[in-house]
Amino acid sequence: MSGGTPLMVVDRSGVVVRWSGRARELWLRSESEAVGSAALSMVMPSTGDPGDAAETGIGSGPRGIRDIDGNPVDLRVQVVPLSDGEVAWGVFEADESAAPVGARTAVSDAPRANTREAFFVLDSELRVLSVNDAACALCDVAADKALDRPVTDVCRPSRPQEFEGVLRSVLADGASVTGHVVRLDPVDGSQPERFATVSAFPLKSTHGLVVSMTEVSEPMRAERRQTALGSVRERVGRNLDVVTTCQELVDALVPGFADIAVVEVVDAVVRGEDPPLSPLRRDIPLRRAAFRNGGPARLAQAHPVGDVRALPAPTPYSQVLSDLTPRAVALDCGTPWLDADPDRARAIRASGARTLLTAPLALRGAVLGLLSLYRVRPNDAFDEDDLDVAQEMATHTALSLDNARRYTHEHTIAAALQRHLLPPEPPSQTAMEFAPLHVPADTGAGTWFDAFSLPGARTALAIGEVSGSGIDAATTMGQLRTVIHSLAALDLEPDELLARLNDAVVRLAYERAALPPSDPLHQQPLTASCVYAVHDPLQKACVMASAGHPAPVVAHPGGVVHVPELPTGPLLGNRDGPPFATASIPMRDGSVLALRTTSFPVSGSADGHRTDPLREPLTRLDRPLQEVRDDILYRLRDTSGTHDVILLLARTRAFPPDQVATWPLDSVPAAAATARHHAQDRLRLWGVDEETAFATELIVSELVTNAVRHGAPPIRLRLIKDSTLTCEVSDAGGAAPRLRHARTVDEGGRGLFICAQLSHNWGIRYSAEGKTIWTEQTLP
């Protein structure tokens, strides 16, 4: 072109909007005369009537353009922007060396020589009237072969109906379209597909179109790669689960970057174990963790998700896991390595996949898995740039998988630790049977329950949660459970036991805060919640206290279900909270106590109201307790919390009345002899062996003697035969006896020492009425 200034600028209606001095020299038209007039009327076509030309100066047939002296003028056309943002045609004078031979050098044919953009002039039927050289190069067609053919046949858009619809909308509405992206199929199916942005402008007087195309194949491919990489970075690694991470990867890549995606992971990695180093041995199995087919053929995969098997060799897959180098491989019938894996070969042929990209999921030389991507369209092969971005995606995924593997490893250890620290299913007792429910969470291990026997046929029940998760939470849970057992052996009331348990949690929290700042636990506060309850079948009551934990649900025979008003104390670990308080709940024979963790879900009903999944099952207690538990389990809908869901069902039973004997005693020295006679008769009735009976008589004598000497009336003796033989002596005195080691010459002070030697356990229990000294003896 001669210079950078156009001879004239013509708008989309074919009207001159700008006229240069060079144009005035060529055609002797002033600027005032030219601007606003039809372009062809200004350039004086050498043949034909100017009124026959299109208003754009781009006519429907070949015309020669000459200057005022009759000399030919070779013109070129290029799209130029106007100041208001609209698009117009710039008409330039071509250099003589670039002038083509022939008559088609008029303004109507000038777009043919523009090499920057591809131009098509179409009639109202969308047939090609004129093309430039760039259009011929873009569509790989000769100019004479393109004329009078439908534009869809010349351009070969992959979606011809959609492309034609866009052009017809321009004809119908008269509104231009710019920046529409189309995919162009190559003439040879083996060549890469091409992309172009399309702009279409109406020609009002001829009812045709001018279409310009700019190839954007490489920018589109680059955008496709960056979009896929961004999707992987955004979506992969949001979950600390190995299999879920693999599914996130295939969902991010299909269908945008590949038509089919498969992720296989070393089976040991799924279980949280350390990944093997490369080169991967042939006998190491891989688990198919994720698969997605977004291609046109929705066929079954070679192996189902979850299938575990070693990779056949030699194949590109095995080689990738050997040298950790991604590969792009063409797939055709003559590919010899497909014979090494017949199942995969059949799936590849059935899907129509034409090209494969496989990349290792590896980190620091260790193999975590394999990514395999397939494309079905033959002209959409993977290239070197795709290999580079696939390597980046694989590296990001490998990091995410390793994080998930480490979490799985820690969670496995925490779950195993929790299983060992939690009690097995509590054995049913004379006065109570149990049915626990435990639904583990992915990040739990800080919840616990417990049930164990106390002296006097009583049963202790506890349930609680520790803040945090993982190994640290499981360890703390084990510590608190041990403290509860130790405190329960002192026969403390529930509120006093929680107060001392709170002291232990405060001490543990202080030790945690004293850790080095680099320790992850340093910044994690330690709190816990707990409910502790003691059921007494002889009193038919359950005394309980809560430390920031929901009250148990109580169900009675006959369908009565309620949550008792239990004073809720502060969470364990609170230094300045209010004191804990107890509540005594009457319990009938056959009643059920349901202790649950704070993570126990509340289901939603169909009408939007919140309902408790416990209530309805607990109204039907005329069935085995395990059946009630299963009924509750089937009603749970959402257990995806951060802590395990635990439910402990405990049903009360009537304690056999003939296994309990109680006698009031006078506060006189002869009371010891009277108590021995009562005990002797009852033990004989119960069939207790002579050795145990003799020891019991001595215990009764010593305890009653102490009550008479140091206690206060009334005095009571009670014997309970359960799994152990319990002897209780109660009085109204508040003085605490103590175990003494009397000297050889002392005449007294050996009472409690003798009792401790003859029993396997003893203790003191205080109440509002006084105190009770008890002993337990094992029965053969």
C-alpha positions in Angstrom: 0.0 0.0 0.0 1.1 3.5 -0.7 1.6 5.1 2.7 -0.5 4.6 5.8 -3.4 7.0 4.9 -6.4 5.6 3.0 -7.6 7.3 -0.2 -11.1 7.2 1.3 -13.0 5.7 4.2 -16.4 4.1 3.4 -18.9 3.3 6.0 -21.0 0.1 6.1 -23.7 1.7 4.0 -21.2 2.4 1.1 -21.1 6.2 1.8 -17.8 8.1 1.8 -17.0 9.5 5.3 -13.5 10.6 4.7 -11.8 11.9 1.5 -8.0 12.4 1.1 -6.0 14.8 -1.0 -4.6 12.0 -3.1 -8.2 10.9 -3.9 -8.9 14.5 -5.0 -5.9 14.3 -7.4 -7.0 11.0 -8.9 -10.7 11.8 -9.5 -10.9 15.6 -9.2 -13.6 15.4 -6.6 -13.5 17.8 -3.7 -14.0 16.7 -0.1 -17.3 18.4 0.2 -18.5 16.8 -2.9 -17.3 13.3 -2.0 -18.2 13.0 1.7 -21.8 11.8 2.0 -21.9 10.4 -1.6 -21.8 6.8 -2.7 -18.2 5.5 -3.1 -18.6 4.1 -6.6 -20.1 7.3 -8.0 -16.9 9.1 -6.9 -14.3 6.8 -8.5 -15.9 6.8 -12.0 -16.0 3.2 -13.0 -14.8 2.6 -16.5 -17.6 0.3 -17.6 -21.2 0.1 -16.6 -23.4 2.7 -15.0 -22.3 3.9 -11.6 -25.9 3.8 -10.4 -25.7 0.0 -10.8 -23.0 -0.3 -8.2 -23.6 -1.2 -4.6 -23.4 1.7 -2.3 -20.4 0.3 -0.6 -18.3 0.5 -3.7 -18.0 -3.3 -3.5 -20.2 -4.4 -6.3 -21.6 -7.6 -7.4 -19.3 -8.2 -10.4 -15.9 -7.3 -11.8 -15.3 -3.6 -12.6 -12.1 -1.7 -13.4 -11.3 1.6 -11.6 -9.4 4.4 -13.5 -8.3 7.9 -12.6 -9.5 11.1 -14.3 -7.0 10.5 -17.1 -8.2 6.9 -17.8 -5.3 5.1 -16.1 -6.0 1.9 -14.1 -5.9 2.4 -10.3 -5.2 -0.7 -8.2 -7.0 -0.5 -4.9 -6.8 -2.5 -1.7 -9.4 -2.6 1.1 -8.9 -2.9 4.9 -11.2 -2.6 7.9 -10.5 0.5 9.9 -12.1 1.8 13.1 -13.9 5.1 13.3 -13.7 7.5 16.2 -17.1 6.5 17.5 -16.1 2.9 17.7 -17.8 1.8 14.5 -16.1 -0.2 11.8 -15.6 1.1 8.3 -13.7 0.2 5.1 -10.4 1.9 4.3 -9.6 2.1 0.6 -5.8 2.2 -0.1 -3.8 2.7 -3.3 -1.6 -0.4 -3.8 2.0 -0.3 -4.7 2.6 -1.0 -8.4 4.8 -4.0 -7.6 2.0 -5.6 -5.7 -0.6 -5.0 -8.4 -2.1 -8.2 -9.6 -2.5 -9.1 -13.3 -6.1 -9.0 -14.5 -9.1 -6.9 -14.5 -10.4 -7.7 -11.0 -8.7 -4.7 -9.4 -11.8 -2.6 -8.7 -13.1 -1.6 -5.3 -15.4 -4.5 -5.7 -12.4 -6.9 -5.8 -9.9 -5.0 -3.6 -10.5 -7.2 -0.5 -8.8 -10.1 -2.4 -5.3 -8.7 -1.9 -5.7 -7.9 1.8 -3.5 -10.5 3.6 -4.3 -9.4 7.2 -8.0 -10.5 7.2 -10.0 -12.9 5.2 -12.9 -11.2 3.4 -16.0 -12.7 1.7 -18.7 -10.8 -0.2 -21.9 -12.8 -0.1 -25.2 -12.4 -1.8 -28.6 -12.8 -0.1 -28.4 -16.5 -0.5 -25.0 -16.6 1.4 -23.2 -17.5 -1.8 -19.7 -16.2 -2.3 -19.4 -13.3 -4.7 -15.8 -12.3 -3.9 -12.9 -13.4 -1.7 -9.4 -12.1 -1.0 -6.2 -14.0 -0.8 -6.3 -14.3 3.0 -9.7 -16.0 2.7 -8.4 -18.5 0.2 -5.4 -19.3 2.4 -7.6 -19.6 5.5 -10.1 -22.0 3.8 -7.4 -23.7 1.7 -9.4 -23.1 -1.5 -8.6 -21.4 -4.8 -10.4 -18.2 -5.6 -12.2 -19.5 -8.7 -13.3 -22.6 -6.8 -14.9 -20.5 -4.1 -17.1 -18.2 -6.2 -20.8 -18.9 -6.4 -20.6 -21.6 -3.7 -22.4 -21.5 -0.3 -20.0 -19.9 2.2 -20.5 -22.9 4.6 -19.0 -25.1 1.9 -16.0 -22.8 1.4 -15.3 -22.2 5.1 -16.3 -25.6 6.4 -17.5 -24.5 9.9 -17.8 -27.4 12.3 -21.3 -26.3 13.1 -22.6 -25.0 9.7 -26.2 -24.5 10.7 -25.2 -22.3 13.7 -22.8 -20.3 11.4 -25.5 -19.9 8.8 -28.0 -18.8 11.4 -25.7 -16.0 12.5 -25.3 -14.7 9.0 -29.0 -14.9 8.2 -29.8 -13.0 11.4 -27.5 -10.2 10.1 -29.5 -10.2 6.8 -32.8 -10.2 8.6 -32.1 -7.6 11.3 -29.5 -5.4 9.5 -27.4 -5.4 12.7 -23.7 -6.2 12.4 -22.1 -9.1 14.3 -18.5 -8.9 15.5 -16.2 -11.3 17.3 -18.2 -14.5 16.8 -15.9 -17.5 17.1 -16.2 -20.5 14.8 -14.3 -23.7 14.4 -13.2 -24.5 10.9 -12.7 -28.1 9.8 -9.6 -28.7 7.7 -9.8 -30.2 4.2 -7.6 -33.1 5.3 -9.0 -34.6 8.5 -5.6 -35.3 9.9 -4.7 -31.6 10.0 -5.3 -29.6 13.2 -8.6 -27.7 13.4 -8.6 -24.0 13.0 -10.5 -21.2 14.8 -11.5 -17.8 13.5 -13.4 -14.8 14.7 -16.1 -13.7 12.3 -17.5 -10.2 11.7 -20.5 -9.7 9.3 -21.8 -6.4 7.9 -25.0 -6.0 5.8 -25.0 -4.5 2.3 -28.3 -2.7 2.2 -28.8 -2.1 -1.5 -27.7 -5.6 -2.6 -29.2 -7.4 0.4 -25.9 -9.2 0.8 -23.1 -9.4 3.4 -19.5 -8.6 3.8 -17.9 -11.2 6.1 -14.4 -10.9 7.6 -12.5 -13.6 9.4 -9.4 -13.5 11.5 -7.7 -16.7 12.4 -7.2 -17.1 16.1 -6.3 -20.8 16.2 -3.2 -20.4 18.4 -4.7 -17.9 20.8 -7.7 -20.1 21.1 -5.6 -23.2 21.9 -3.5 -21.2 24.3 -6.7 -19.9 26.0 -8.0 -23.5 26.1 -4.9 -24.7 27.9 -4.9 -21.8 30.3 -8.6 -22.3 31.1 -8.0 -26.0 31.8 -5.0 -25.2 34.0 -7.0 -22.5 35.9 -9.8 -25.0 36.3 -7.5 -27.6 37.8 -5.9 -25.1 40.2 -9.3 -23.9 41.3 -11.2 -27.2 41.6 -8.6 -29.8 42.5 -7.4 -30.1 46.0 -10.5 -28.7 47.8 -11.1 -32.1 49.5 -8.7 -34.1 51.6 -9.8 -37.4 50.1 -7.7 -39.2 47.5 -10.5 -40.5 45.4 -12.5 -37.3 45.5 -9.4 -35.4 44.4 -9.1 -37.6 41.4 -12.7 -37.1 40.5 -12.2 -33.3 40.8 -9.4 -33.6 38.2 -11.4 -35.4 35.5 -14.3 -33.0 36.1 -12.0 -30.0 35.6 -10.6 -31.4 32.3 -13.6 -32.9 30.6 -15.0 -31.8 28.2 -13.0 -28.5 27.9 -9.5 -30.0 27.5 -10.1 -33.6 26.7 -13.0 -35.8 25.7 -12.1 -38.7 28.0 -10.1 -38.6 31.2 -8.9 -41.5 33.5 -7.0 -41.2 36.7 -5.4 -44.3 38.3 -3.7 -44.1 41.7 -1.3 -46.4 43.4 -3.5 -48.5 45.6 -1.3 -48.0 48.7 -1.7 -44.2 48.3 -5.5 -44.5 48.6 -4.9 -46.1 52.0 -2.6 -43.3 53.1 0.7 -45.3 52.7 3.9 -43.9 51.3 4.1 -43.8 47.5 6.7 -46.0 45.8 9.7 -44.5 44.0 10.0 -44.5 40.3 10.6 -46.5 38.2 7.4 -48.2 39.3 7.6 -51.9 39.5 5.3 -53.9 37.2 3.7 -55.8 40.1 2.5 -52.7 42.0 -1.3 -52.4 41.6 -3.1 -49.2 40.6 -6.7 -48.4 41.5 -8.9 -46.7 38.9 -10.0 -43.8 41.0 -11.9 -41.6 38.5 -13.3 -41.7 35.0 -15.2 -39.3 32.8 -16.3 -39.5 29.2 -17.5 -36.3 27.6 -16.9 -37.5 24.0 -19.6 -38.3 21.4 -19.5 -42.1 22.2 -20.8 -42.7 25.7 -19.4 -46.2 26.1 -18.3 -48.3 29.0 -14.8 -47.9 30.2 -12.1 -50.6 30.1 -12.2 -51.2 33.8 -14.8 -50.0 36.4 -13.9 -47.3 38.9 -12.5 -49.1 41.9 -10.8 -51.8 39.9 -7.3 -52.6 41.2 -4.7 -54.1 38.9 -1.1 -53.7 37.7 -0.4 -51.9 34.4 0.6 -54.2 31.5 3.9 -53.4 30.0 5.4 -52.2 27.8 2.9 -49.4 27.0 3.0 -45.6 27.1 1.4 -45.8 30.5 4.1 -48.0 32.0 6.8 -45.9 30.4 5.4 -42.7 31.8 5.6 -44.2 35.3 9.1 -45.4 34.6 10.8 -42.2 33.4 8.1 -39.7 34.7 7.9 -38.0 31.3 4.5 -37.2 29.8 3.7 -38.5 26.3 1.3 -37.6 23.5 0.6 -40.7 21.4 -1.5 -41.1 18.2 -3.9 -44.0 18.4 -4.6 -46.1 15.3 -5.3 -49.7 14.4 -1.6 -50.4 13.8 -0.5 -49.3 17.3 1.3 -52.4 18.5 1.4 -51.7 22.2 -2.4 -52.0 22.4 -2.1 -55.7 22.3 -0.5 -55.7 25.7 -3.8 -54.5 27.3 -6.7 -56.0 25.3 -9.4 -54.5 27.6 -8.1 -51.0 27.3 -7.6 -51.5 23.5 -11.2 -52.5 23.0 -12.4 -49.4 25.0 -10.2 -47.1 23.1 -11.5 -48.4 19.7 -15.1 -48.3 20.9 -14.8 -44.7 22.0 -13.2 -43.6 18.8 -10.3 -41.9 20.6 -7.6 -40.8 18.1 -4.9 -39.3 20.4 -3.7 -40.0 23.9 -1.8 -37.8 26.4 -0.6 -39.5 29.5 1.2 -37.8 32.4 2.6 -39.1 35.7 1.2 -38.0 39.0 4.5 -37.9 40.8 6.2 -35.9 43.5 9.9 -35.8 44.4 10.5 -39.0 42.4 7.7 -40.9 44.1 4.8 -42.2 42.0 1.3 -41.4 43.2 -0.7 -42.3 40.0 -1.3 -41.7 36.3 -3.4 -39.3 34.3 -4.6 -40.4 30.9 -6.4 -38.0 28.5 -8.0 -38.9 25.2 -9.4 -36.8 22.3 -11.8 -38.2 19.8 -11.7 -35.7 16.9 -8.9 -36.7 14.6 -7.9 -33.0 13.8 -7.7 -32.2 17.6 -4.4 -33.8 18.5 -2.3 -33.0 21.5 0.8 -30.9 20.8 4.0 -30.0 22.7 2.3 -27.1 24.4 -0.4 -29.4 25.7 2.2 -31.6 27.2 3.7 -28.7 29.1 0.4 -27.6 30.6 -0.5 -31.3 31.3 2.7 -31.6 33.3 1.7 -28.5 35.4 -1.8 -29.9 36.0 -0.3 -33.3 37.0 2.1 -31.6 39.4 -0.6 -29.6 41.1 -2.8 -32.8 41.4 0.1 -34.8 42.8 0.6 -32.2 45.5 -3.1 -32.4 46.3 -3.0 -36.2 46.3 -0.1 -36.2 48.6 -1.9 -33.8 51.0 -4.9 -36.1 50.9 -2.7 -39.2 51.4 -1.0 -37.6 54.5 -4.4 -36.7 55.9 -5.7 -40.3 55.2 -2.6 -41.7 56.9 -3.1 -39.5 60.0 -6.8 -40.2 60.1 -6.2 -43.9 59.9 -3.9 -43.7 62.9 -6.3 -41.6 64.8 -9.2 -43.9 64.0 -7.2 -46.9 65.1 -6.2 -45.1 68.3 -9.8 -44.2 68.9 -10.9 -47.8 68.4 -8.5 -48.9 71.0 -9.4 -46.1 73.5 -13.1 -46.5 73.1 -14.7 -49.3 75.1 -16.1 -52.3 73.3 -19.9 -52.6 73.4 -20.6 -52.5 77.2 -21.8 -55.9 78.4 -25.4 -55.9 79.7 -25.7 -55.8 83.4 -28.4 -57.1 85.8 -30.1 -53.7 85.9 -29.2 -52.2 82.5 -28.6 -53.3 78.9 -26.8 -51.2 76.2 -26.9 -50.6 72.5 -24.3 -48.1 71.3 -24.3 -46.5 67.8 -21.1 -45.1 66.3 -20.9 -43.4 62.9 -17.3 -42.3 62.3 -16.6 -39.0 60.5 -13.8 -38.2 58.1 -12.2 -35.8 60.5 -13.4 -37.2 63.9 -11.7 -39.2 66.6 -12.5 -36.8 69.5 -15.8 -38.3 70.6 -16.3 -41.1 73.2 -18.8 -42.9 75.3 -18.5 -45.2 78.3 -20.6 -47.4 80.6 -19.2 -49.3 83.6 -20.4 -50.7 86.9 -20.3 -48.9 90.2 -20.7 -50.4 93.7 -24.3 -51.0 94.9 -25.6 -52.4 91.5 -25.3 -48.9 90.1 -24.1 -48.0 86.5 -22.1 -45.0 85.3 -22.7 -43.6 81.8 -20.7 -40.9 80.1 -20.5 -39.4 76.7 -18.5 -36.4 75.4 -16.6 -34.6 72.7 -13.1 -33.1 72.5 -12.4 -30.0 70.4 -10.2 -30.6 67.4 -9.7 -33.8 65.4 -7.1 -36.4 64.5 -4.5 -38.0 66.7 -4.4 -35.1 69.2 -8.1 -35.3 69.8 -8.1 -39.0 70.1 -5.2 -38.8 72.6 -7.0 -36.2 74.7 -10.2 -38.3 74.6 -8.3 -41.2 76.0 -6.9 -39.1 78.7 -10.3 -37.8 79.8 -11.9 -41.2 79.7 -9.1 -42.5 82.0 -9.6 -39.5 84.4 -13.4 -40.3 84.5 -12.7 -43.9 85.5 -10.3 -42.8 88.2 -12.7 -40.2 89.6 -15.6 -42.7 89.4 -13.7 -45.1 91.7 -13.9 -42.4 94.4 -17.7 -42.6 94.2 -18.1 -38.9 93.6 -21.4 -37.3 92.7 -21.8 -36.4 89.0 -21.4 -32.6 89.6 -18.3 -33.1 91.7 -16.8 -35.5 89.2 -17.2 -33.0 86.4 -15.6 -30.3 88.5 -12.5 -32.4 89.0 -12.6 -33.4 85.4 -12.7 -29.8 84.5 -9.5 -29.2 86.6 -7.8 -31.9 84.5 -8.8 -30.3 81.2 -7.6 -26.9 82.5 -4.3 -28.5 83.3 -4.0 -30.1 79.9 -4.9 -26.8 78.2 -2.2 -25.1 80.2 0.3 -27.7 79.0 -0.8 -27.2 75.4 -0.4 -23.4 75.7 3.1 -23.9 77.0 4.2 -25.7 73.9 6.6 -23.9 71.5 4.9 -21.5 69.1 6.0 -23.6 66.2 3.9 -26.5 67.5 0.5 -26.7 65.7 -1.2 -27.4 69.0 0.0 -24.2 70.5 -2.7 -22.1 68.9 -5.5 -24.7 69.3 -7.7 -24.2 72.4 -8.6 -27.2 74.3 -12.3 -27.6 75.4 -14.6 -30.6 75.8 -18.2 -31.3 76.6 -19.5 -34.2 78.6 -22.5 -35.7 80.3 -22.0 -38.0 83.3 -24.9 -40.0 84.8 -25.2 -42.6 87.5 -28.2 -44.9 87.5 -29.3 -46.5 90.7 -31.8 -49.4 90.1 -32.6 -49.7 93.8 -33.6 -46.0 94.0 -35.1 -46.1 90.5 -33.5 -42.8 89.6 -30.7 -41.5 87.4 -28.6 -38.6 88.7 -26.7 -36.7 86.0 -24.7 -33.5 85.3 -23.7 -31.8 82.1 -20.6 -29.8 81.0 -21.8 -28.0 77.9 -23.4 -31.1 76.5 -27.0 -31.8 75.4 -29.2 -33.5 78.0 -30.0 -37.1 77.3 -33.4 -38.1 76.0 -35.5 -40.2 78.3 -38.2 -42.6 77.0 -40.6 -44.5 79.2 -42.8 -47.5 78.4 -46.1 -46.3 77.0 -44.6 -43.9 74.5 -43.6 -41.0 76.7 -40.4 -39.3 75.4 -38.9 -36.2 76.9 -35.7 -34.3 77.4 -35.3 -33.6 81.1 -34.4 -30.1 82.4 -30.8 -30.6 83.1 -28.7 -27.6 84.2 -26.0 -27.2 81.6 -22.7 -26.3 83.1 -19.8 -24.7 81.2 -17.6 -26.5 78.8 -14.7 -28.4 80.3 -11.5 -26.3 80.2 -13.3 -23.2 81.5 -11.4 -21.7 84.5 -14.0 -19.2 85.7 -17.3 -20.9 84.8 -20.2 -21.4 87.2 -20.4 -24.6 89.3 -21.9 -27.8 87.8 -25.3 -28.9 89.1 -27.1 -32.2 89.1 -30.6 -33.4 88.2 -32.3 -36.6 89.4 -34.5 -38.2 86.8 -37.0 -40.9 87.9 -36.5 -44.1 85.9 -39.1 -46.8 85.6 -38.2 -50.4 84.8 -37.9 -50.7 81.0 -37.1 -47.0 80.5 -34.5 -46.0 77.9 -31.8 -43.4 78.4 -30.4 -42.0 75.1 -27.1 -40.2 75.4 -25.9 -38.5 72.2 -23.0 -36.4 71.1 -23.5 -32.7 70.1 -22.8 -33.8 66.5 -25.9 -36.0 66.4 -27.9 -34.7 63.4 -31.4 -33.4 63.4 -33.3 -34.5 60.3 -35.6 -32.3 58.3 -39.2 -33.3 57.6 -41.0 -32.9 54.3 -42.9 -29.8 55.5 -39.7 -28.1 56.5 -39.9 -28.6 60.2 -37.0 -29.9 62.2 -37.6 -33.3 63.7 -35.6 -35.4 66.1 -34.8 -38.8 64.6 -34.9 -40.3 68.2 -38.4 -39.4 69.1 -40.5 -41.8 67.0 -38.2 -44.9 67.4 -38.2 -44.3 71.2 -42.0 -44.4 71.4 -41.9 -48.1 70.5 -39.9 -49.8 73.3 -41.6 -53.2 73.0 -38.8 -54.6 70.9 -35.1 -55.5 71.3 -32.9 -52.5 72.1 -30.7 -53.3 69.1 -33.7 -53.0 66.8 -34.5 -49.6 68.3 -30.9 -48.5 67.6 -31.1 -49.7 64.0 -34.3 -47.8 63.5 -32.7 -44.6 64.6 -29.7 -45.3 62.4 -31.9 -45.6 59.3 -33.5 -42.3 60.0 -30.2 -40.4 60.1 -29.9 -38.2 57.0 -26.8 -36.1 57.4 -23.8 -37.3 59.4 -21.2 -35.4 57.4 -19.9 -33.4 60.4 -16.4 -33.0 61.7 -17.0 -35.2 64.6 -18.2 -38.8 65.0 -21.8 -39.4 65.7 -22.3 -41.5 68.8 -25.5 -42.6 70.5 -25.6 -44.7 73.6 -29.0 -46.4 74.4 -29.3 -47.8 77.9 -32.5 -49.6 79.0 -33.2 -50.1 82.7 -34.1 -53.5 84.2 -35.7 -54.4 87.5 -33.1 -55.5 90.0 -34.2 -58.8 91.5 -35.6 -58.0 95.0 -34.4 -61.3 96.5 -30.8 -60.2 95.7 -31.0 -57.2 98.1 -31.3 -57.3 101.9 -31.5 -54.3 104.2 -31.6 -54.1 108.0 -31.9 -51.1 110.3 -29.6 -51.4 113.4 -29.7 -49.8 116.8 -26.8 -47.6 117.7 -25.6 -49.9 120.5 -22.5 -52.1 121.0 -24.6 -55.3 120.4 -25.5 -54.1 116.9 -22.3 -55.7 115.5 -23.5 -59.2 116.7 -27.0 -58.6 115.3 -25.5 -57.6 112.0 -23.4 -60.7 111.8 -26.4 -62.9 112.4 -28.4 -61.1 109.7 -25.5 -61.5 107.2 -24.9 -65.1 108.1 -28.5 -66.1 107.4 -28.7 -64.1 104.2 -25.4 -65.4 102.8 -26.5 -69.0 103.6 -29.7 -68.3 101.7 -27.8 -67.0 98.7 -25.5 -70.0 98.7 -22.3 -68.0 99.2 -19.3 -70.2 99.9 -18.0 -70.4 103.4 -14.8 -68.6 102.9 -16.5 -65.6 101.3 -19.2 -65.7 104.0 -16.7 -65.7 106.8 -14.9 -62.7 105.3 -18.2 -60.9 104.9 -19.2 -61.5 108.5 -15.9 -59.9 109.6 -16.4 -56.9 107.3 -19.9 -56.4 108.6 -18.8 -56.6 112.2 -16.0 -54.0 111.7 -18.1 -51.6 109.7 -21.0 -51.7 112.1 -18.7 -51.3 115.1 -17.1 -48.2 113.5 -20.6 -46.7 112.8 -21.7 -47.2 116.4 -18.5 -45.7 117.8 -17.8 -42.9 115.4 -21.1 -42.3 113.5 -24.6 -41.2 114.3 -27.9 -43.0 114.1 -29.8 -44.2 112.2 -27.5 -47.0 111.1 -28.4 -49.4 108.3 -26.8 -52.5 106.8 -27.4 -53.5 103.2 -26.1 -56.6 101.3 -26.4 -56.7 97.5 -25.6 -59.8 95.5 -24.9 -59.1 91.9 -21.8 -59.9 89.9 -20.0 -59.0 93.1 -21.1 -59.1 96.8 -21.5 -55.6 98.1 -21.7 -54.7 101.8 -22.9 -51.2 102.8 -23.1 -49.7 106.2 -24.7 -46.2 106.4 -25.1 -43.8 109.2 -25.9 -40.1 109.6 -22.5 -39.0 110.7 -20.3 -36.7 108.6 -16.9 -37.7 109.9 -14.7 -39.3 107.3 -13.0 -42.5 108.5 -9.5 -43.2 107.3 -7.4 -46.3 106.8 -4.8 -46.6 109.6 -1.8 -49.0 110.0 -2.1 -49.8 113.8 1.0 -50.6 115.7 1.5 -54.1 117.2 0.6 -53.0 120.7 -2.5 -51.0 119.7 -5.8 -52.5 120.7 -7.9 -50.9 118.0 -7.6 -48.9 114.7 -7.5 -52.0 112.4 -11.2 -52.0 111.3 -10.8 -50.4 107.8 -7.5 -52.1 107.3 -9.1 -55.5 107.9 -12.0 -54.6 105.5 -9.5 -53.5 102.8 -7.6 -56.8 103.1 -10.7 -59.0 102.9 -12.3 -57.1 100.0 -11.0 -56.3 96.5 -12.4 -52.7 96.7 -13.9 -50.3 99.2 -14.9 -46.7 99.5 -17.0 -44.0 101.0 -20.1 -42.4 99.4 -21.6 -39.2 100.9 -25.2 -38.0 100.6 -27.5 -35.5 102.2 -28.4 -38.1 104.8 -24.9 -38.9 105.9 -22.3 -41.3 104.5 -22.1 -45.0 103.4 -19.0 -47.1 103.7 -19.0 -50.0 101.2 -16.9 -53.0 100.3 -17.0 -55.3 97.3 -16.0 -58.9 97.2 -15.6 -61.1 94.2 -17.8 -64.2 94.0 -16.5 -67.5 92.6 
